Amino acid sequence: MITTYEFLTTWMRARFSDSDRGAALIEYALLVALIAVVCIIAITALGNNADSKFSEVSSSLG
């Protein structure tokens, strides 16, 4: 039969141990997703600006 001390030590190990590798993996995945979204938004904005500049230059040349 398990004693109160053994139960308490088992519960404390399970509750406060340093097994947060899964949480770190999720945090890294969220960080990569956020960086990807920011890059897509930046590339879209720069692409639209570049397109308007090229159109402006081509109309002034032609």
N, C-alpha and C positions, 0 to 999 in steps of 0.2 A: 504494500500500500504506500502511496506517495505521501510524503510528509508536507507540512505547510511550507517549510523552508525550501524543499526541492521544487515545489510548485511555484513559489515566489521567485526563485532564481531562474527557473525555466521561463516564466512569464517575463521577467526583466530582460533576459537575453533576447527573447523574441521581440519585445517591444522597443528596446533601445539599442539594438545592435546596428552596426554600420553597413547594412545591406541595402544601400540605396542606388545600386548600379542601374536598375531599371528606370528610376526617376531621372538619373543623369542622362540616360539614352533618350528619353522623351524630351528633356530640355534641349539637348543638342538637335534633335529632329525639328523641334519648333523653331529653334534659332536658324537652322538651314532654310526652313520654309519661309521665315520672315525675310531673310536675305534674298531669297529667290524672288519674292514678291516685290521687294524694293528695286531689285535689278530690272525686273520686267517693266515696272512703272517708269524707271529712269530711261531705259532704252526706248520705250514708246514715246516718251516726251521728247527725247533728243532726236528721234527719227522724224517726228512731226515737224520739229523746228528745222531740221536739215532739209526736209522735203520742201518746206515753204521757202527757204533760202535759195535752193536750187531752182525752184520755179521762178522766183524773183529775178535771179541772174539770167536765166534762159529767156525770160520775156524782155529783159532790158537789152540783151544781145540781139535778139531777133527782131 
